[in-house]
Amino acid sequence: MAGIALILLLALGLRLGWSLSRPVDDASIDALPDQREYLSLARNLLDGRGLQFWDGRFSATVWAFRTPGYPLFLAAGGGNIRAARTVQALLDTSTVLAIFLLARSVAPELGRQRLGLVAAALVAVNPYLIYFSGLILSETLFTAMLVWGMVLLVHGGGGRDRSWRKTAVWLCGGGLLALSVLVRPSAIALPVVLGIVAAFVNRSNRADFDPGRTGFRGPLLIGLTMGLLVVAALLPWGLRNHRILGRWVWLDTSGGFTLYDGYNPAATGGSDQSFIQHDSALKTLSEVDRSDYLSHTAMEYVRDHPGRVWELVWLKLARTWSPMPLSREYGRPIYRLIGLTYSLPFDVWIILGLWCGALPRSAKVFLIAPAIYLSAVHALTVGSLRYRMPAEGPMAIVAAGLVATRGVADPDWRRSHSHP
């Protein structure tokens, strides 16, 4: 265990060093408006004013513009920026440990330790994960919840043990993934996807889930259970919004802004909400009506410009999977150099790992599922490097599988795991 301990110490040192060296003044926070909104929500909650903030763009208070997961996380730390960054450094270090455990769970038995160490090391030095741990944004929290949820799904679903303990672990994984939707609303269907795919990770799961024996009853039951967990996680938030706004808002009222951001005459594939300044009608509408209005306008643009829509889809995918930062906030030359130095070989390893890595096919599908899901979602909304970050941890296991299990896999194990 000395190897993983050293990797965790390295990960924690890098994250704490970066996070605690970042300024906490208003200018650094306001450089990314999302940071200010999250902090305002947390501090208003602590001051007894509830989860709301004043949106100066419309001279109005908004009550459901952001889901409550990340503001509640900030409020738990007293709304203190340094405290939030410190906890995020610890959380992101826990993600490194989760990747180590997840890698060992899906690896050939003879290559588990090496695969876990290589994958954990790749995540420990990932410059994007380190960078985002120092921002007051939801990426670090969501990434930790996603990866730990995947760990619990695999540990709870593997083997022939149908004990209540196994079921409880599996349900905890599903519950954690369901709660992550309150941190990242675009992940609303991800628990269902991962729950179903996780059933194929280990061929020894046949005692609990055998597509050939149970037909469609197995995946349908898994999908239904995950769907109910998501509904249970969102229900208190939906009820609160219905009480305050008079409408069932299950996620947030920023969805219309995101959709129009992705589909309008000036859309580039990235995020640019300057359109707010040019549409005076937005200031006369309620919070919910603004979102509905923008959603309706965006869908009209989609119907009238199908060719442009496909062009934007490819632009969004290119932005999401760019090996270097493209935005003004992260586009300094040093950031681009660091990003390219890490991302180019990492991406090549992932591709080769998918093609010829020693991991079983079912494990590769499970580990790449978050990347596929997030790519699809943001190809339909707005593309940005930050939206792919949560998928980089599981993909590191695929990359590590190229070298860490080469030549050490048990042939019988591989034969029994070669088909999901």
Buried (B, 14 or more C-beta within 10 A) or exposed (E): EEBBEEBBEBBBEBBBEBBEEBEEEEEBBEEBEBBBBBBBBBBBBBEEEEBBBEBEEBEBBBBBBBBBBBBBBBBEBEBBBEEBBBBBBBBBBBBBBBBBBBBBBBBBEEBBBBBBBBBBBBBBBBBBBBBBBBBBBBBBBBBBBBBBBBBBBBBBBBBEEEEEEBBEBBBBBBBBBBBBBBBBBBBBBBBBBBBBBBBBBBBBBBEBBEBEEEEEEBBEBBBEBBBEBBEEBBEEBBEBBEEBBEBEBBBBBBBBBBBBBBBBEEBBBBBEBEBBEEBEEBEEBBBBBBBBBBBEBBEEBBEEBEEBBEEBBEBBBEBBBBBBBBBEEBEEEEBBEBBBEBBEEBBEBBEBBBEEBBBBBBBBBBBBBBBEBBBEBBBBBBBBBBBBBBBBBBBBBBBBBBBBBEEBBBEEBBEBBEEB
